Amino acid sequence: MECSKICTPVGNGSRSIGCQRPFETVQIVSIVVQAVGVVGFLLVLLSGLESTGEYIGLLSLYSLCLVILVLSYTYCLISDPSKPSIFRCNKISQNNSKEERYCSVCKKKIRGLDHHCEWLANCISENNYFAFFTLILSGFLTFTLQIITVILQLTLF
């Protein structure tokens, strides 16, 4: 599906997915900060390399965390929390008796609503909670690797 069809402007004041325009300020800030963190990490890591294979393990782990971060962020942005998830069995979902709650930001009822995340401009519910948790965990690991690398570079070199 084309991004232009997915990321359409919000016309009636309700938002169905997180990448609909207008984008929230915190969405843009989080993307820019993460991009600066990635570039800074790579510059710090590459500046301390004496041989090309010196930090291959660290770079591999960082790359894996970054790919998981981007995939989970994208899924959280393009998933509509009011519709069933592709990762859930409909039979199990029908037996689940979670109540619907109303999101005043998205202006819709969502089953199993946890909260509305301003950073994603989307609701977090039972349909995208796993992706949201994965996003938080991979973001934490990515940030931790960035900090550890900078500290090691500053203390060892």
Beta strands, then each sheet from edge to edge (+ up, - down):
strand 1: 100-103
strand 2: 108-111
strand 3: 115-117
strand 4: 122-124
sheet 1: 1+ 2-
sheet 2: 3+ 4-
end
